[in-house]
Amino acid sequence: MDLNKLKNYTDFSKGLTADQEFDKVLEELHEYEEEVFARNINEIIAEGLDVMTAIYNHLIKVGMTKQDFKKHIEKLEKYRKTGKYGGLNA
C-alpha cells in the first residue's frame, strides 16, 4: 500500500475550511463506526479508508508539513524500539 497516493485526493477538500473538513472527518468516523457495529468487513475497510482520506485532508488544511510527518515516524520508531504499544520490538 502506498499511502502517498492520498496526496492525489486533496482536491476533495478544495474550497472547504479546516472546520468544514473536520466535519467531514466526523461524518466519515460515524459511518465507519456504524459498519464496525454491523461487523460488515468490506464496508469497515471502505469507510476506514474514507476516514484516512478525510483525516489526511484535514491535517493538510491545518498546516501539516513533511517535518511533522517525519517527527511522527520518528516517534513510532521510538515506540517500536522501547516496546510501547504491545512490545513490538524491531
Order of alpha helices (4+ residues) and beta strands (2+ residues): alpha-alpha-alpha
